[in-house]
């Protein structure tokens, strides 16, 4: 069960004082295992990129596609700081679409999914040296457009793994597997208007609910918006709990229209979704008022309606439509990690709200960097700590990057607030 990080403040003013706005960045090397982990990159549409598990050990597991096109996974021991890295696939290709997504199974065995249609699982809990042989998922939606962006989810109430990806028809697709069974035939999750290819983000409480947020397409192609629905206990439904009738695929217009696309409104691209301990979802995304003016925004369901507020200007894009990146702390989605351009360089920051996004306080994670820091993320399942991972270096496009996955622990909750 999710245990949220508690924020012991009640107003934006006291929050700003507690976080220490304008104070020094958290000290480098403040936690064991801080610093570079491995050369490579990741996309934000395949998740989880990092997970935390506490059993016999306290370890964080991280996956990436290397600068040589190898699928790599590392474990970082929270007590000793030791980093142990293994290669699961050699020569898959220098392309951030190939980065692995990690699923921690009950009992501490890690399962890793990566394009195209491969997965491997640990034989021994908490041991990255014990991955078994490579399996192939022999199912996909019709079409010749491949398989990418794996997003695995395990629901304990169903004893079932759900795997979402972008399929052969370029649509969000999925298959499920009950414990001890084989995968079901792939199905299309969402149906959109002709010529569109939706981008989807997935999150789960690990028990019975899956949150799904999406945009209709890449904002470079058409005007796009933000939409939401969820799976809960055998049904699809809106954020207010109303069931969505029908089967698969769902029509894009059946979802909550959090920020629908319309003439005159800036396009939006989804970056993350997560729900709090009460099941209220939050979504972070970027908008494009102009080519050189990107904005980070935060949408939150308050139990009655969607609230939508700007967080901060993101600055000019990294390249094309790419912002520096923004993600939610999945253990407490009132905490956001983002990368924005400061004095010409992308820096990572932690932003916090106590009133559903109306007001924010923030602190630096990186500062005065010589190279960019982009696509920050926190390990799923880590509570009581703040650990951030990101890409550091030069990123030009999805097949051209000289970046390093980097980690920094920035303290425990009681030290921050």
N, C-alpha and C positions, 0 to 999 in steps of 0.2 A: 504493500500500500504506500502511496506517495506521502512523504513527510515533507511539507514545504519548509523552505528556509524562512524564518520569521523575520519580519522587518519591524523593529521596535520603535517606530516613529509614526506620527499621525498627521503631520502636515508637511507640505513641500519645504517650508522654511526650516523646520527641525531636521528634515531629511538632508537638506543641503549642508547644514552644520555638521550633522553626524558623518556624512560621507567625506566632508572636508574639501569642498570645491575650492580649486585654486591651490591646493596643497600639492606636495610631491607625489609623483607616481609611486605605486607600490614598488618596493625594492626588488631589483633583479636578484635571481638566485634565492628567492625567499622560501622555496619549497624544494624538497628532494625531487630530482628528475626534471627541474626547470631547464629551459634552453632548447636547442635544436634536437629534433627526434629523427628526422630523415628527409632527404631531398625528394620533393615530389609535390603533388597538388591534389585538389579535390573539387568536385562540383557541389553546389548546395542543394541539388535536386535528388541526390542519393544520400539517404540517412538511415540509421545513425552512423556518423563518421567516428564517433568515440563513445565508449560506454565505461561505466565504473561498476565494479563488483567487489563486495566484501564477503569473503568466506574464510578460508584458511589464511588468505592474504588480503591486503587492501591494494587493489590494482586497477589502473586505468588501461583500457585497450583502445588503440587508435589504428585506423587504416588509411592508406593513400595509394595513389598510382605514382610510381617513381619517375624521375626525369629520364630514365631509360625504358619506361613502359612496363615495369614489373609491378605486380600487385603485392604490397607489403603490409604487414600488421606488426605492431609493437605492443608489448606490455610494459607498463611503468609501475614499479613497486612503490607504494606510498610510504613505506617505512625505510627502505634502503636507498631509494632513488634509482635502482638498477633498471636499465632499459634493455629489453631482450627483443630483437627484431627478427622476423622470419619472412621469407618470400614464398607466397602461395602460388604465384604464376609468373613465369619468365616470359618476356617479350610479347605481352598482350597488346601493347601499343602506347605511344606517347600521346595520350588523349585523356582529359580529365573526366570524360564520360565513362572511363574504365575504372574509376576509383571504387573500392569495396565499401559495402555497407555491413554493419555488424549487428548481430542479434545475440543477446545473452539469454541462453536457455535456462530453465529451472535447474538448479544444482551447479551452475557455474561453468557450463561448457559453452564456448563461443562458436556461433555459426556465422560464416562470412559468405556474402553473395557478391558477384561481380560479373560484368558483361563478358561475353554473351552467354547467359544461361548457365553459369558455373556456380557451384557452391561447395564449401568444405566445412567440416565440423570437428572440433576437438574430441579426441578420445578420452583425455583426462581433464578434469575441471581445472581451470585457472592456469593451464600450461600451454603456451603458444608453440612449444616444440612438438605437440602431440596431435597436430591436425592430420586427419585421415585423408584418404584418396579423394580425388576430384569427382564430383557428381555433376551431371548435366540435367537441366530441367528441360524435358522433352515436350514442352508445350509453349505455344505463343499464339497471339491473335493473328488472323490472316494478314498477309502482306509481306513485302520484302524490305521493310525499313528497320529490321533488326530488333534489338533488345537493349535497353539501358535504364539508368536511374532506378536501381533496385531499392525498395523500401520494405524491409521485413518487420513484421509485428507479431508478437505472441500474446494470445488471450488465454489466461489461465482458466477462466470459467468455462471455456469451450475446449480446452486442451487442444488448441488449434493454432497453427502458424498461418498468417496471411502474408502473401508476398505481392507487392504492387510494383509495377514497372511501366515504362513506355514501350509499347509492343510493336509488332510488325505492321500494324495499320497506323502507327504514330499516335495512337490514343492511349490514355491511361488504362492499363490492363491489370488483371490480378488472377491469382490461383491460391488455393488453400490446401493445407495438409493437416489432418488430425494426427495426434501422437501415434506413431507406429504405422501410419498409412502412407499411401502415395499421394502425389499432387493431383488435384482436380484439373480438368481441362481449362485452359486460359479463357477468360471472358473480358470483354470491354467494360470498363467501369463507367465512363462518361461519354455521352454522345454530344458533339458540338456541330455547329454549322459547317457546311462543306468547305474544305481547304484549311481548316484550323487544326492546331496540334496543342492541346492543353498541357500546361505545366502544373504539377500536383505536388503538394506537401502533405505528409502523413505523420500523425502522432497517435499515441495510445496511452491509456492508464494501465495497460498490462493485464487487465482483468476482463472487461466486457465491452469497452468503448474504443472506437477508432475515429479520430478527428481528421477531416479531409478539407483542405483549402486549395483553391486552384485559380489560375488565370487562363483565359481562353487560348492564348498563344504567346509567342515572343513579342514584346511591344515594338520591336523593330519592324514587324510585319503588318500589324493592324492595331487599332485602338483596343485596349484590353482593360479588364476590371478584376475584382476580387470576389470570390464566391466561397460558400462553406456549406457542408453537410456532415453528418456523422453516421457511423454504424454503431448500433447499440443493441445487444442481446437479440440478434436475429433480424433487425429492421434498420432501414435508413430513415433518418429524421432530421428535422431542422434544429437549430440551437434551442428553440423553445420547447422541444419535445414532440412537436407534431410529426406524425409519420409521413413519409414520402411514399405515395402509392406507386405500384408498378414494379417491374423487375429490372433486369439489366439489358442494355446500359441505361443509366439515368440520364435524363436530358439536362443540359446545363441550366435551363430555366427552372428546373425543380429545386435547385439549391438556393440557400439564402443569398440575396444580392447585397453583399456587404458594401461594395463600392462598384456598382454596375458601370460598364462602359457606356458612354453617350457622347454625342457631338459636343465639342467645346470643353470637355473634361480631359485632363491629362491621363495618359495611360498609366496602368499600374502593373507591377510584377510581383507575385507572391514570393516570399523568402522563408517563412516559417509559420507553424501553427503549434499550439500547445494549450492544454487546459489546466486549470488550477485544481486544488483538492476538492472543490465543490462542483467540478465538472463544467465550469464556465470557460469557454475558449477565448484565446487571444491570437491575433494574427499580426505579423509584421510584414511590411512590404515597402517597395520603393515606387515613387511616382516620377513622371517625366514632364514637368511644366515646360521645359525647353531642352535642347540638346546638351546644354552646359549647366543645367540646373536640375539636379536630382534631389528628391526629398524622401526622408524616411518617415513612415507613418505606422500607427499602432491602432488596431481595431480590437475592441473588447466587448464581449457580451456581458451585460450587467444583470442578467436574469429576466430582462424585459425587452431590451432592444440592443442593437449594435451601436456602440460609441466609437467614434473615429477621430483621432487627433494626430497632428504632426508632432514628431519627436524633434527633428533637427534637419537642417540642410545637409545633404551628403556631399555637395560639391560637384565638380565635373566628374564624369564617369572614368572608370579605370581604362576602359576602351569600349567601343560600340555601346551597347545598352547596359554594360556591367557596372553596377555600383560596387563599392568596396565590400559590401555584404553586411547582413544583419541577421541575428538569430535570437531566439528566446531561451532563457533558462527553463528547461522543461520541468524542473522541480519547483520552480516559482516563476511563472510567466509575467510577473510584475518587474522582472529583471531582464534587461536586454543587453546584448553585446553587439556593437556595430563598428564599422570601419568607415571613416570619413577623411576627406582630404583636408589637411591642416598644413599651411605653409608649403603647399605643393606635394606633400607626402601623405599617404594614407596611414592613419594611426588607429589603433583599437582602443575603444572606450567601453566602460560599463555605465549603463543608464538605468535609473530606477524610478518607478512611479508608485505612489501609494493611493492614487485616486483615479484609477482606470485610464491613465494616460493624459489627464488634463495638465498636470505639472510633472516636471522631471528634474532630477539631480543626476550629476554624472561625475566620474573620476577617470583619469587616464590609466590605461593598462600599458600602452607603449607611448613613448614621448621622444621627440628630437631624433627620429629615426633617419638613417641615410637611404633606406630602401622601403618599399611599401609593405604594409601589413594588412592582409585582406582575408575575407571569409572566415571570421571568428566563429567558434562554436564551443559549447561546454559539454562535458561527458554526460550522457543520459544515466540517471540513477545515482548521481553523486549528491549527497545532502550534507549540509553543515559546512561545506567548503566552497570556495570560488576558484575554479580552475578554468583557464581559457586556453584554447588551441587555435592557431591560425596559420596562414601561409605567409612567409616572409621572403621578399625578393622581387624578381621581375616576372610579371605575368602579362603576356601580350594577347594571347587567345588560348582556346582550349587545347590546342596542339603545340603551343609555344610557351613554355614556362621554365624559368630557372628559379624555383622557389623551394623553401624548406619548411616542413611542418614544425612549428615551434610551440612550446608549452610554457605556461606561467601560472603558478599558484599565487593568488593575491589575498590569501588570508581566510580565516574562519569568520562565520557570520557574526559571532559575538565580538570580534575585533573590529568589524566594520561599523557596527551600529551600536 
